[in-house]
Amino acid sequence: NMIIIQVWLFFISMTTFIADPHVEDGKRVSQEKDETSSSQDPTFDTNEYENVTVLSGKTAYLHCTVNDLGDKTVSWIRLRDAHILTSDQFIYTSDQRFQTFSSHDRRVWTLKMKYSMARDSGWYECQISTEPIKSFAIYLSVVVPQAAMLGPNDLFMDSGSTINLTCVVYDSPEPPEYIFWYHRNQVISADSLRGGINIIEVKGNVTRSTLLVRNAKPLDSGTYSCSPSNSEEVYAKVHILEGDQPAAMQTNFKSKLAPCTLVAAQILVVNFLSSGT
């Protein structure tokens, strides 16, 4: 009987040794191991753009990427007036241009603003409802493209010469979709029956459109306008004269050169700044 009892006790001890998950290399280890928490504090993806530029009238999208959001909420704040625009999927502004949505995994949160205007420029903040609050700021620039006509506002030319007008569009994050030229409110086409018309367009940070009208005649006199798709029209008045020109006209022509030079200098500065970025 004693032998049976000893065998039985040995069997029990071996079973416990094998079944006990806290035994490693024949030694019992402490259960007080460090365990990582299942929940982590949310963090921002700092690779997101902190500056967004959009053309006036277009839709602006501000993106905020959050890792490990958990049960926290994301809000968008307009900092200039500390106005809460959205929180989670709810809108807290009467301005119907604003919308918010998130990706399926709730990582990417987007503030959408339709028909953006210059006054919408400024800082916007993406906030997480942690304690204390975590935030990520984005600066929105809403730009209004500008157009200018290079040369004097009044251009006096001899009959038979070539009308040469150049229109430039600057302060635009993207080139205009089109630039139309008008003479006396009628669109100018290079395929016109008149002939001798060329329109040369070069797109870039500063878009340039040049109108050439060869063998100009008095009928070509009048107001010419350059109408880009994304900015206001600009004008120049052309006078085609025959015979001797009065000195007063020459004086008038020269008096227009000063504002023309100023505009040209501004365009040169814009070109310089654009090429440096």
Secondary structure, DSSP 8 states (H G I E B T S, - for coil): -HHHHHHHHHHHHHHHHHH-TTEETTEE--S------S----EE-TTS-SEEEEETTS-EEEEEEEES-TT--EEEEETTTTEEEEETTEE--S-TTEEEEE-TTS-EEEEEESS--GGG-EEEEEEE--SS-EEEEEEEEEE--EEEEES-SEEEEETTS-EEEEEEEES-SS--S-EEEEETTEE--TT-TT--EEEEEE-SSSEEEEEEE-S--GGG-EEEEEEETTS--EEEEEEEE-S---HHHHHHHHHTHHHHHHHHHHHHHHHHHHHH-
